[in-house]
């Protein structure tokens, strides 16, 4: 779904703005993994063509 891709891009933009400190990197790593996992879940449930539809 187009929305999952847009959400993942916004999450990555936010991650890029986080501090480069140790705690910032920890939060960024977790946020990145959880924020982009939704596309994988949609792909698993509905198939590849729905996960990143343009």
N, CA, C and O atoms as a CHARMM CRD file, in Angstrom:
* protein
*
  216
    1    1 UNK  N      0.84000  -1.17900   0.00000 PROA 1      0.00000
    2    1 UNK  CA     0.00000   0.00000   0.00000 PROA 1      0.00000
    3    1 UNK  C      0.88400   1.24000   0.00000 PROA 1      0.00000
    4    1 UNK  O      1.94000   1.28300   0.63100 PROA 1      0.00000
    5    2 UNK  N      0.42900   2.21100  -0.70700 PROA 2      0.00000
    6    2 UNK  CA     1.19200   3.45200  -0.83100 PROA 2      0.00000
    7    2 UNK  C      1.43200   4.09300   0.52800 PROA 2      0.00000
    8    2 UNK  O      2.47900   4.69900   0.75900 PROA 2      0.00000
    9    3 UNK  N      0.47500   3.96000   1.41500 PROA 3      0.00000
   10    3 UNK  CA     0.59100   4.59600   2.73200 PROA 3      0.00000
   11    3 UNK  C      1.70500   3.98100   3.56400 PROA 3      0.00000
   12    3 UNK  O      2.36200   4.68600   4.33100 PROA 3      0.00000
   13    4 UNK  N      1.92800   2.68200   3.42600 PROA 4      0.00000
   14    4 UNK  CA     2.99600   2.05700   4.20400 PROA 4      0.00000
   15    4 UNK  C      4.36200   2.56500   3.75000 PROA 4      0.00000
   16    4 UNK  O      5.25700   2.76400   4.57100 PROA 4      0.00000
   17    5 UNK  N      4.52100   2.77200   2.45100 PROA 5      0.00000
   18    5 UNK  CA     5.79000   3.29900   1.94400 PROA 5      0.00000
   19    5 UNK  C      5.99500   4.73500   2.41400 PROA 5      0.00000
   20    5 UNK  O      7.09400   5.10100   2.83000 PROA 5      0.00000
   21    6 UNK  N      4.94900   5.54500   2.35000 PROA 6      0.00000
   22    6 UNK  CA     5.04400   6.93400   2.80900 PROA 6      0.00000
   23    6 UNK  C      5.37800   6.98600   4.29800 PROA 6      0.00000
   24    6 UNK  O      6.18900   7.80600   4.72900 PROA 6      0.00000
   25    7 UNK  N      4.75600   6.11400   5.07400 PROA 7      0.00000
   26    7 UNK  CA     5.02400   6.07000   6.50200 PROA 7      0.00000
   27    7 UNK  C      6.48300   5.69000   6.75900 PROA 7      0.00000
   28    7 UNK  O      7.14900   6.31000   7.58800 PROA 7      0.00000
   29    8 UNK  N      6.97600   4.67900   6.05500 PROA 8      0.00000
   30    8 UNK  CA     8.36100   4.24200   6.22500 PROA 8      0.00000
   31    8 UNK  C      9.33800   5.36500   5.87400 PROA 8      0.00000
   32    8 UNK  O     10.35400   5.53700   6.54800 PROA 8      0.00000
   33    9 UNK  N      9.04000   6.11800   4.83700 PROA 9      0.00000
   34    9 UNK  CA     9.90800   7.23700   4.44500 PROA 9      0.00000
   35    9 UNK  C      9.90500   8.31400   5.52500 PROA 9      0.00000
   36    9 UNK  O     10.95600   8.86500   5.85100 PROA 9      0.00000
   37   10 UNK  N      8.74000   8.61700   6.08000 PROA 10     0.00000
   38   10 UNK  CA     8.65900   9.62300   7.14500 PROA 10     0.00000
   39   10 UNK  C      9.40500   9.15600   8.40000 PROA 10     0.00000
   40   10 UNK  O     10.05800   9.95400   9.07100 PROA 10     0.00000
   41   11 UNK  N      9.30600   7.87800   8.70800 PROA 11     0.00000
   42   11 UNK  CA    10.03400   7.33600   9.85900 PROA 11     0.00000
   43   11 UNK  C     11.53100   7.49800   9.63900 PROA 11     0.00000
   44   11 UNK  O     12.24800   7.91900  10.54700 PROA 11     0.00000
   45   12 UNK  N     12.00800   7.17100   8.45000 PROA 12     0.00000
   46   12 UNK  CA    13.44400   7.29100   8.16500 PROA 12     0.00000
   47   12 UNK  C     13.89400   8.75100   8.20100 PROA 12     0.00000
   48   12 UNK  O     15.00900   9.04300   8.63400 PROA 12     0.00000
   49   13 UNK  N     13.04900   9.66000   7.75600 PROA 13     0.00000
   50   13 UNK  CA    13.38000  11.08500   7.84800 PROA 13     0.00000
   51   13 UNK  C     13.53500  11.50300   9.30800 PROA 13     0.00000
   52   13 UNK  O     14.45000  12.25000   9.65600 PROA 13     0.00000
   53   14 UNK  N     12.63400  11.01400  10.15800 PROA 14     0.00000
   54   14 UNK  CA    12.72400  11.30800  11.58900 PROA 14     0.00000
   55   14 UNK  C     13.99200  10.70700  12.18600 PROA 14     0.00000
   56   14 UNK  O     14.68900  11.36100  12.96200 PROA 14     0.00000
   57   15 UNK  N     14.28500   9.47600  11.82900 PROA 15     0.00000
   58   15 UNK  CA    15.48400   8.80500  12.32400 PROA 15     0.00000
   59   15 UNK  C     16.73200   9.61400  11.96900 PROA 15     0.00000
   60   15 UNK  O     17.64800   9.73900  12.78200 PROA 15     0.00000
   61   16 UNK  N     16.76200  10.15700  10.76600 PROA 16     0.00000
   62   16 UNK  CA    17.91900  10.95300  10.33400 PROA 16     0.00000
   63   16 UNK  C     18.10900  12.20800  11.17900 PROA 16     0.00000
   64   16 UNK  O     19.21800  12.73700  11.25700 PROA 16     0.00000
   65   17 UNK  N     17.05200  12.68400  11.80600 PROA 17     0.00000
   66   17 UNK  CA    17.11700  13.90700  12.61500 PROA 17     0.00000
   67   17 UNK  C     17.48800  13.65200  14.07400 PROA 17     0.00000
   68   17 UNK  O     17.76800  14.59700  14.81100 PROA 17     0.00000
   69   18 UNK  N     17.49400  12.41300  14.49400 PROA 18     0.00000
   70   18 UNK  CA    17.80900  12.10300  15.88300 PROA 18     0.00000
   71   18 UNK  C     19.29600  12.34900  16.16300 PROA 18     0.00000
   72   18 UNK  O     20.12000  12.27900  15.25100 PROA 18     0.00000
   73   19 UNK  N     19.63500  12.63600  17.42300 PROA 19     0.00000
   74   19 UNK  CA    21.03700  12.87300  17.78200 PROA 19     0.00000
   75   19 UNK  C     21.89000  11.64800  17.49000 PROA 19     0.00000
   76   19 UNK  O     21.40000  10.51900  17.49700 PROA 19     0.00000
   77   20 UNK  N     23.16200  11.88300  17.23600 PROA 20     0.00000
   78   20 UNK  CA    24.10000  10.79700  16.91600 PROA 20     0.00000
   79   20 UNK  C     24.75800  10.22500  18.17700 PROA 20     0.00000
   80   20 UNK  O     25.76300   9.52000  18.08900 PROA 20     0.00000
   81   21 UNK  N     24.20200  10.52200  19.32000 PROA 21     0.00000
   82   21 UNK  CA    24.72100   9.98700  20.58500 PROA 21     0.00000
   83   21 UNK  C     24.38700   8.49500  20.68600 PROA 21     0.00000
   84   21 UNK  O     23.64600   7.95600  19.86400 PROA 21     0.00000
   85   22 UNK  N     24.93900   7.85000  21.69100 PROA 22     0.00000
   86   22 UNK  CA    24.66200   6.42700  21.89300 PROA 22     0.00000
   87   22 UNK  C     23.17500   6.18200  22.07700 PROA 22     0.00000
   88   22 UNK  O     22.60800   5.29700  21.43500 PROA 22     0.00000
   89   23 UNK  N     22.53900   6.95100  22.94100 PROA 23     0.00000
   90   23 UNK  CA    21.10800   6.75100  23.16500 PROA 23     0.00000
   91   23 UNK  C     20.29800   7.11600  21.92000 PROA 23     0.00000
   92   23 UNK  O     19.29700   6.46400  21.62400 PROA 23     0.00000
   93   24 UNK  N     20.71500   8.13600  21.19800 PROA 24     0.00000
   94   24 UNK  CA    20.02800   8.50700  19.96800 PROA 24     0.00000
   95   24 UNK  C     20.10600   7.40700  18.92900 PROA 24     0.00000
   96   24 UNK  O     19.13500   7.14300  18.22100 PROA 24     0.00000
   97   25 UNK  N     21.26700   6.76000  18.83600 PROA 25     0.00000
   98   25 UNK  CA    21.42200   5.65800  17.87700 PROA 25     0.00000
   99   25 UNK  C     20.58000   4.45200  18.27800 PROA 25     0.00000
  100   25 UNK  O     20.03200   3.76400  17.41700 PROA 25     0.00000
  101   26 UNK  N     20.47300   4.19400  19.57600 PROA 26     0.00000
  102   26 UNK  CA    19.64600   3.08100  20.05200 PROA 26     0.00000
  103   26 UNK  C     18.18500   3.32300  19.69200 PROA 26     0.00000
  104   26 UNK  O     17.51600   2.43700  19.15800 PROA 26     0.00000
  105   27 UNK  N     17.69900   4.50900  19.98100 PROA 27     0.00000
  106   27 UNK  CA    16.31600   4.86100  19.66400 PROA 27     0.00000
  107   27 UNK  C     16.10600   4.83800  18.15100 PROA 27     0.00000
  108   27 UNK  O     15.09500   4.32300  17.67200 PROA 27     0.00000
  109   28 UNK  N     17.04700   5.38800  17.40400 PROA 28     0.00000
  110   28 UNK  CA    16.94000   5.42000  15.94600 PROA 28     0.00000
  111   28 UNK  C     16.86400   4.01300  15.37600 PROA 28     0.00000
  112   28 UNK  O     16.06700   3.74700  14.47600 PROA 28     0.00000
  113   29 UNK  N     17.68200   3.11800  15.89100 PROA 29     0.00000
  114   29 UNK  CA    17.68100   1.74300  15.40200 PROA 29     0.00000
  115   29 UNK  C     16.32800   1.07300  15.64300 PROA 29     0.00000
  116   29 UNK  O     15.77100   0.45000  14.74000 PROA 29     0.00000
  117   30 UNK  N     15.81000   1.20300  16.84800 PROA 30     0.00000
  118   30 UNK  CA    14.52800   0.58200  17.17500 PROA 30     0.00000
  119   30 UNK  C     13.39600   1.21500  16.37600 PROA 30     0.00000
  120   30 UNK  O     12.53300   0.50900  15.85300 PROA 30     0.00000
  121   31 UNK  N     13.39600   2.53300  16.27900 PROA 31     0.00000
  122   31 UNK  CA    12.34900   3.23100  15.52600 PROA 31     0.00000
  123   31 UNK  C     12.38700   2.83200  14.05900 PROA 31     0.00000
  124   31 UNK  O     11.34500   2.61600  13.43900 PROA 31     0.00000
  125   32 UNK  N     13.57000   2.73700  13.51700 PROA 32     0.00000
  126   32 UNK  CA    13.72200   2.34700  12.12000 PROA 32     0.00000
  127   32 UNK  C     13.18300   0.93800  11.87900 PROA 32     0.00000
  128   32 UNK  O     12.46000   0.70400  10.91100 PROA 32     0.00000
  129   33 UNK  N     13.53000   0.01300  12.74900 PROA 33     0.00000
  130   33 UNK  CA    13.05800  -1.36900  12.58400 PROA 33     0.00000
  131   33 UNK  C     11.54500  -1.47100  12.74800 PROA 33     0.00000
  132   33 UNK  O     10.87800  -2.12300  11.94400 PROA 33     0.00000
  133   34 UNK  N     11.00700  -0.84300  13.76600 PROA 34     0.00000
  134   34 UNK  CA     9.56900  -0.97100  14.00100 PROA 34     0.00000
  135   34 UNK  C      8.75100  -0.13600  13.01200 PROA 34     0.00000
  136   34 UNK  O      7.65500  -0.53100  12.61600 PROA 34     0.00000
  137   35 UNK  N      9.28500   1.00400  12.62100 PROA 35     0.00000
  138   35 UNK  CA     8.55000   1.87200  11.69800 PROA 35     0.00000
  139   35 UNK  C      8.49300   1.36000  10.28800 PROA 35     0.00000
  140   35 UNK  O      7.57600   1.70500   9.54300 PROA 35     0.00000
  141   36 UNK  N      9.45500   0.53800   9.89900 PROA 36     0.00000
  142   36 UNK  CA     9.44300  -0.01000   8.54700 PROA 36     0.00000
  143   36 UNK  C      8.88700  -1.43000   8.50300 PROA 36     0.00000
  144   36 UNK  O      8.63600  -1.95800   7.41900 PROA 36     0.00000
  145   37 UNK  N      8.69200  -2.04800   9.64700 PROA 37     0.00000
  146   37 UNK  CA     8.17500  -3.42100   9.69300 PROA 37     0.00000
  147   37 UNK  C      6.74400  -3.50800   9.17900 PROA 37     0.00000
  148   37 UNK  O      6.32100  -4.56700   8.71500 PROA 37     0.00000
  149   38 UNK  N      6.00200  -2.42700   9.25100 PROA 38     0.00000
  150   38 UNK  CA     4.61100  -2.48000   8.81100 PROA 38     0.00000
  151   38 UNK  C      4.49400  -2.87900   7.34000 PROA 38     0.00000
  152   38 UNK  O      3.57200  -3.60700   6.97000 PROA 38     0.00000
  153   39 UNK  N      5.41200  -2.41400   6.50700 PROA 39     0.00000
  154   39 UNK  CA     5.36200  -2.78500   5.08200 PROA 39     0.00000
  155   39 UNK  C      5.57700  -4.29000   4.91600 PROA 39     0.00000
  156   39 UNK  O      4.92100  -4.92400   4.08900 PROA 39     0.00000
  157   40 UNK  N      6.48600  -4.85400   5.69300 PROA 40     0.00000
  158   40 UNK  CA     6.71800  -6.29400   5.62500 PROA 40     0.00000
  159   40 UNK  C      5.47900  -7.05500   6.08000 PROA 40     0.00000
  160   40 UNK  O      5.13300  -8.08400   5.50000 PROA 40     0.00000
  161   41 UNK  N      4.81700  -6.56000   7.10400 PROA 41     0.00000
  162   41 UNK  CA     3.60300  -7.21400   7.58500 PROA 41     0.00000
  163   41 UNK  C      2.48700  -7.14400   6.55200 PROA 41     0.00000
  164   41 UNK  O      1.76800  -8.12300   6.34900 PROA 41     0.00000
  165   42 UNK  N      2.33800  -6.00700   5.90500 PROA 42     0.00000
  166   42 UNK  CA     1.32400  -5.87000   4.85800 PROA 42     0.00000
  167   42 UNK  C      1.65600  -6.80600   3.70300 PROA 42     0.00000
  168   42 UNK  O      0.77500  -7.47400   3.16200 PROA 42     0.00000
  169   43 UNK  N      2.92900  -6.84900   3.33000 PROA 43     0.00000
  170   43 UNK  CA     3.36200  -7.72500   2.23600 PROA 43     0.00000
  171   43 UNK  C      3.05300  -9.18200   2.58100 PROA 43     0.00000
  172   43 UNK  O      2.59000  -9.92900   1.72000 PROA 43     0.00000
  173   44 UNK  N      3.29900  -9.59400   3.81600 PROA 44     0.00000
  174   44 UNK  CA     3.01700 -10.96500   4.23300 PROA 44     0.00000
  175   44 UNK  C      1.52000 -11.26500   4.18800 PROA 44     0.00000
  176   44 UNK  O      1.11100 -12.35800   3.79800 PROA 44     0.00000
  177   45 UNK  N      0.71600 -10.29700   4.58500 PROA 45     0.00000
  178   45 UNK  CA    -0.72800 -10.50400   4.64600 PROA 45     0.00000
  179   45 UNK  C     -1.42000 -10.40000   3.28700 PROA 45     0.00000
  180   45 UNK  O     -2.35200 -11.15300   3.00300 PROA 45     0.00000
  181   46 UNK  N     -0.96500  -9.46900   2.45100 PROA 46     0.00000
  182   46 UNK  CA    -1.69000  -9.17700   1.21900 PROA 46     0.00000
  183   46 UNK  C     -0.89900  -9.44500  -0.05000 PROA 46     0.00000
  184   46 UNK  O     -1.46000  -9.38700  -1.14400 PROA 46     0.00000
  185   47 UNK  N      0.36900  -9.73300   0.06900 PROA 47     0.00000
  186   47 UNK  CA     1.18900  -9.98800  -1.10700 PROA 47     0.00000
  187   47 UNK  C      2.04700  -8.79000  -1.46600 PROA 47     0.00000
  188   47 UNK  O      1.76600  -7.65700  -1.07500 PROA 47     0.00000
  189   48 UNK  N      3.08200  -9.06500  -2.20600 PROA 48     0.00000
  190   48 UNK  CA     4.07700  -8.06100  -2.58300 PROA 48     0.00000
  191   48 UNK  C      3.47600  -6.85600  -3.28400 PROA 48     0.00000
  192   48 UNK  O      3.87500  -5.72400  -3.01000 PROA 48     0.00000
  193   49 UNK  N      2.53500  -7.07300  -4.17400 PROA 49     0.00000
  194   49 UNK  CA     1.99700  -5.96400  -4.98100 PROA 49     0.00000
  195   49 UNK  C      1.25500  -4.93200  -4.14000 PROA 49     0.00000
  196   49 UNK  O      1.08800  -3.79600  -4.58400 PROA 49     0.00000
  197   50 UNK  N      0.80900  -5.28900  -2.95200 PROA 50     0.00000
  198   50 UNK  CA     0.08700  -4.33200  -2.09500 PROA 50     0.00000
  199   50 UNK  C      1.00000  -3.56000  -1.15100 PROA 50     0.00000
  200   50 UNK  O      0.63500  -2.47300  -0.70400 PROA 50     0.00000
  201   51 UNK  N      2.15000  -4.08300  -0.84500 PROA 51     0.00000
  202   51 UNK  CA     3.01600  -3.48000   0.16300 PROA 51     0.00000
  203   51 UNK  C      3.56500  -2.12600  -0.27700 PROA 51     0.00000
  204   51 UNK  O      3.58200  -1.18400   0.51500 PROA 51     0.00000
  205   52 UNK  N      4.00500  -2.01500  -1.50700 PROA 52     0.00000
  206   52 UNK  CA     4.62200  -0.76200  -1.98200 PROA 52     0.00000
  207   52 UNK  C      3.96800  -0.30000  -3.27400 PROA 52     0.00000
  208   52 UNK  O      4.63700   0.05800  -4.24400 PROA 52     0.00000
  209   53 UNK  N      2.66500  -0.31800  -3.25900 PROA 53     0.00000
  210   53 UNK  CA     1.92600   0.12400  -4.44000 PROA 53     0.00000
  211   53 UNK  C      2.16300   1.59900  -4.70200 PROA 53     0.00000
  212   53 UNK  O      2.17700   2.39700  -3.76500 PROA 53     0.00000
  213   54 UNK  N      2.34800   1.97300  -5.94700 PROA 54     0.00000
  214   54 UNK  CA     2.60400   3.37600  -6.31800 PROA 54     0.00000
  215   54 UNK  C      1.31500   4.04900  -6.70700 PROA 54     0.00000
  216   54 UNK  O      1.31500   5.23100  -7.05100 PROA 54     0.00000
